[in-house]
Amino acid sequence: MPLRTLFLRLTQACLLAVALLQPAQAANQPPTFKLCWSIFAGWMPWGYAAQEGIVEKWADKYGIRIEVAEVPDYVASIEQYSASEFDACSMTNMDALTIPAAAGVDSTALIIGDFSNGADAILLRGSGLTLQDLKGKTVLLVENSVSHYLLSRALEWALLKPEDVKIQHVSDLQIAEAFLSGQGDAVITWNPILAKIKQQTKVSQVFSSNLIPGEIVDLTVVNSKTLAAHPELGKALTGAWFETQRLMGMPTDAGRAARAKMASAAGTTAEDFSLQLDTLRSFYSPRYALAFARANKMPELMQRVAQFADRQKLLGNDGNGLDKLGIEFSGERNLGNPNNVLLRFNTSYMQMAADHKL
C-alpha cells in the first residue's frame, strides 16, 4: 500500500474516532445555567462573586456550570429572562410579578437580598421644595417599574391624584443624561443613578423608599421548572450569594476590599458605594432574609403591588390580574388564583443556608 494512501486512511480513522468520542464527551459535560444581573448596589455581589470565583466554586460543588452576565438595561434583563434566555435574574418583587409572571412564566423568588430603604427616590429640580410641589410637574421615570410604584405611593402620601403629574418614560440607561440635560421637572430612579444626579445638579429629594420600608424588595429569581428539575442550581446560587453577602458585610480588610471592587465595577468610589449600601436594608445573613420572607407583611405587600399593577393594566386589561394568576408564600399561604401560581416565594434554600446545610 502506498505510503500516501496509508497516511490518508490513518487520518480518516483518527477523525472517525474523534467524531465518535465527541457525543460521549458532550454527554459528560455538566449542565450549564445562565444568570443575569444589572448595575445596582444590591446586585453588585453577583458580579463580584463571578469575578472572584465564588460562583464557580459553588457550581463545582454541585457538578454544574453557572454563567453570570451583566445586562446594562435592567428591564431588558428581565425580558430576556422571561424569554428563556437566562435561567435566573436579579429583579424586584414588583417586576417579578408584572413581567415574567404576567407573561405566564412560572418563577421562584429564590433569594431575598435586601429591601430598598432610600435607594429609590423622587428628586425635584431646585432646592427647598417639598412633595406637594410635585403637582403639575413632568416626571421622568421608567414607566411601569418600581419607580412608577414609588410615584403612586408618594401621590397617596401627598393626597394628589395620578393626573396631577405628567409622566415621561425614559429608560434607566438614559434617565440621568436626560434629567441632567434639562428634561423634566422631576426624576424618579434608583442608585447608583440617583447618587449621580444628586452629585451633579441641585435637587430636592422629596420622597424615598425609606418612607415605605419593605415594599420594594430585591430578589434573585429562578425559573420554577428549571429549579424543580435542578435543585442543585438553587443550592449553588444560594450558597454563592450568602458567602458573598457575609464577606460584603464584614468590617474587616477583606470586607472593605470586596466593597471597593464592587464600587469600582459600579463606576463609583468606595465611599459613595458605602453610602448607597446605607440606603438598603441588606440581609447579610440568611436567617434575616428568612425572617423577612416569612413575616405576615409579605402577602399584604404583594397585594398592594398587585393592586398597583392592575391599575396600570400590567396583569391584563380587565384589571383583575389575581383572578388569573396566583402568588405563593412560605407557610402554604397563597394570594390570588391558587390554580395558576406563577410567582413563588420559596424559603427552603435560604433555610438550608441558615442551617449550614448547603
Residue pairs with C-beta under 8 A, 6 or more apart in sequence:
30 59
30 63
30 64
30 65
31 64
31 65
31 230
32 64
32 65
32 66
32 67
33 64
33 65
33 66
33 67
33 87
33 88
33 226
33 230
33 233
34 66
34 67
34 68
34 69
34 85
34 86
34 87
34 88
35 46
35 66
35 67
35 68
35 69
35 86
35 87
35 88
35 89
35 90
35 220
35 237
36 68
36 69
36 70
36 71
36 77
36 80
36 81
36 86
36 88
36 89
36 90
37 43
37 46
37 47
37 68
37 69
37 70
37 71
37 77
37 89
37 90
38 70
38 71
38 72
38 73
38 74
38 77
38 90
38 172
39 70
39 72
39 192
39 265
39 266
39 267
40 74
40 90
40 119
40 190
40 191
40 192
40 218
41 119
41 191
41 192
41 266
41 273
41 276
41 277
41 279
41 280
42 113
42 114
42 116
42 119
42 218
42 280
42 282
43 90
43 113
43 218
44 262
44 265
44 266
44 273
45 113
45 241
45 244
45 245
45 248
45 262
46 55
46 68
46 90
46 220
46 241
46 244
47 68
47 70
47 262
47 265
48 54
48 244
48 248
48 258
48 261
48 262
48 265
49 55
49 68
49 240
49 241
49 243
49 244
50 56
50 68
51 261
51 265
52 258
52 261
54 240
54 243
54 244
55 66
55 68
55 236
55 240
56 66
57 240
58 66
58 235
58 236
58 237
58 239
58 240
58 243
59 65
59 66
59 236
59 240
61 236
61 239
62 232
62 233
62 235
62 236
63 232
64 230
64 232
64 233
64 236
66 233
66 236
66 237
66 240
69 86
71 77
71 80
72 173
73 171
73 172
73 173
74 91
74 142
74 145
74 172
75 95
75 99
75 142
75 145
75 171
75 172
77 86
77 89
77 90
77 91
78 89
78 91
78 95
78 99
78 100
79 99
80 86
80 89
81 87
81 88
81 89
81 91
81 100
81 105
81 221
81 223
82 99
82 100
82 103
82 105
84 105
84 223
87 222
87 223
87 226
87 233
88 110
88 220
88 221
88 222
88 223
88 233
88 237
89 220
89 221
90 113
90 218
90 219
90 220
90 221
91 99
91 218
91 219
91 221
92 146
92 216
92 217
92 218
92 219
93 109
93 216
93 217
93 219
93 301
93 302
93 305
94 145
94 146
94 149
94 216
94 305
94 308
94 309
95 145
95 146
96 107
96 109
96 219
96 221
96 343
97 302
97 305
97 306
97 309
97 315
97 327
97 343
98 144
98 309
98 314
98 315
100 107
100 221
100 342
100 343
101 107
101 325
101 327
101 342
101 343
102 309
102 314
102 315
102 316
102 321
102 325
104 342
105 223
105 342
106 223
106 224
106 225
106 341
106 342
106 344
107 221
107 222
107 223
107 224
107 342
107 343
107 344
108 221
108 222
108 223
108 224
108 227
108 234
108 343
108 344
108 345
108 346
109 219
109 220
109 221
109 343
109 344
109 345
109 346
110 219
110 220
110 221
110 222
110 227
110 234
110 237
110 238
110 346
110 349
111 219
111 220
111 237
111 238
111 241
111 289
111 349
111 350
112 217
112 218
112 219
112 283
112 289
112 292
112 293
112 345
112 350
113 218
113 219
113 220
113 241
113 245
113 282
113 283
113 289
114 217
114 218
114 280
114 281
114 282
114 283
115 209
115 213
115 214
115 215
115 216
115 217
115 218
115 280
115 281
115 292
116 146
116 190
116 209
116 215
116 216
116 217
116 218
116 279
116 280
116 281
117 209
117 210
117 213
117 279
117 280
117 281
118 208
118 209
118 210
118 278
118 279
118 280
119 190
119 191
119 194
119 209
119 216
119 276
119 279
119 280
120 146
120 147
120 150
120 188
120 189
120 190
120 191
120 194
120 208
120 209
120 216
121 150
121 188
121 189
121 190
121 194
121 205
121 207
121 208
121 209
122 131
122 134
122 139
122 150
122 151
122 154
122 186
122 187
122 188
122 205
122 206
122 207
122 208
123 179
123 186
123 187
123 188
123 189
123 194
123 197
123 198
123 203
123 204
123 205
123 206
124 133
124 134
124 137
124 185
124 186
124 203
124 204
124 206
125 179
125 184
125 185
125 186
125 201
125 202
125 203
126 202
126 203
126 204
127 202
127 203
127 204
128 204
129 204
129 206
130 204
130 206
131 154
131 157
131 158
131 206
131 207
132 158
132 160
133 204
133 206
134 154
134 155
134 158
134 160
134 164
134 165
134 186
134 206
135 158
135 160
135 164
135 165
136 164
136 165
137 165
137 166
137 184
137 185
137 186
138 165
138 166
138 167
138 168
138 184
138 185
138 186
139 151
139 165
139 166
139 167
139 168
139 184
139 185
139 186
139 187
139 188
140 168
140 170
140 175
140 178
140 179
140 183
140 184
140 186
140 187
140 188
141 147
141 148
141 151
141 167
141 168
141 169
141 170
141 175
141 187
141 188
141 189
142 148
142 169
142 170
142 171
142 172
142 175
142 189
143 167
143 169
144 312
144 314
146 190
146 216
147 188
147 189
147 190
148 167
148 188
148 312
149 215
149 216
149 305
149 308
150 188
150 207
150 208
150 209
150 212
150 216
151 165
151 167
151 188
152 162
152 308
152 311
153 207
153 211
153 212
153 215
154 206
154 207
155 161
155 162
155 164
155 165
157 207
157 211
165 186
168 183
168 184
170 178
170 183
172 189
172 190
172 193
175 187
175 189
175 193
176 189
176 193
176 196
176 197
178 184
179 187
179 197
179 201
180 197
180 200
180 201
187 197
187 203
189 197
191 276
191 279
192 266
192 267
192 268
192 272
192 273
192 276
195 268
195 272
195 275
195 276
197 203
198 205
208 279
209 215
209 216
209 279
210 279
213 281
214 281
214 292
214 297
214 301
215 301
215 304
215 305
217 301
218 280
220 237
220 241
222 233
222 234
222 237
224 344
226 233
227 233
227 234
227 346
234 349
235 349
235 352
235 358
237 349
238 286
238 349
238 350
238 352
238 353
238 358
239 353
239 358
242 285
242 286
242 350
242 353
244 258
245 282
245 283
245 284
245 285
246 284
246 285
247 254
247 255
247 258
248 255
248 258
248 259
248 262
248 282
248 284
249 255
249 282
249 284
249 285
256 270
259 270
259 273
259 274
259 277
260 270
260 273
262 273
263 269
263 270
263 272
263 273
263 274
266 273
266 276
268 276
283 289
283 292
285 354
286 350
286 351
286 353
286 354
287 354
289 350
290 347
290 350
290 351
290 354
292 298
293 329
293 330
293 345
293 347
293 350
294 330
294 331
294 347
298 329
298 345
299 327
299 329
299 333
299 335
302 327
302 329
302 335
303 335
306 315
306 321
306 322
306 327
306 335
306 336
309 315
309 321
310 316
310 319
310 320
310 321
310 322
311 319
313 319
314 321
315 321
315 322
315 324
315 325
316 324
321 336
322 335
322 336
322 337
323 336
323 337
324 336
324 337
324 340
325 336
325 337
325 340
325 341
325 342
325 343
326 334
326 335
326 336
326 337
326 338
326 339
326 340
326 341
326 342
326 343
327 334
327 335
327 336
327 341
327 342
327 343
327 344
327 345
328 334
328 341
328 343
328 344
328 345
328 346
329 335
329 345
330 345
330 346
330 347
334 341
349 358
352 358
